[in-house]
């Protein structure tokens, strides 16, 4: 059986919760339980920027990959043309011309690749680590007199 004291305690609690002052107290913004130091916030910001840096790096590599593949395909084509043409060469002048053609094709592929990579913009900048809190400097001891 429920005692009178328990019923009256429940009634008082219900009335207290139903009053406007009790509601206003419940809706107030609670004070934060834990605040971060500047160092802790700097570490969190650093880890966030490292994640962003890695994402930017992966995106840049994904953009460079097709450009590198195209460059490699052009170099392979130049080498294949060179191999085919060199088999039928009979004079030194013709050989020199074929070698020059191959070198020019490879140089053009490299120049095109570099221009395309430069058009992507600058590399992502690696974030710098936050500074460690400095140690308190020790005060110099006063020289002792030799009495």
Number of C-alpha atoms within 10 A of each C-alpha: 3 6 7 9 9 10 11 11 11 12 12 12 11 11 11 13 13 11 10 10 10 12 12 9 10 11 8 8 7 8 7 6 5 6 9 9 9 10 13 12 13 15 16 14 15 16 14 12 16 17 13 15 17 14 13 15 16 12 12 17 14 11 14 16 11 12 17 18 12 15 20 16 13 17 20 13 15 19 17 13 14 18 13 11 14 15 9 10 13 9 8 9 10 14 17 13 11 18 16 13 15 20 16 13 17 20 13 15 20 17 13 15 20 14 11 15 17 11 9 11 9 9 13 14 12 12 15 9 12 14 9 8 8 6 6 6 6 6 6 6 6 6 6 6 5 4 3
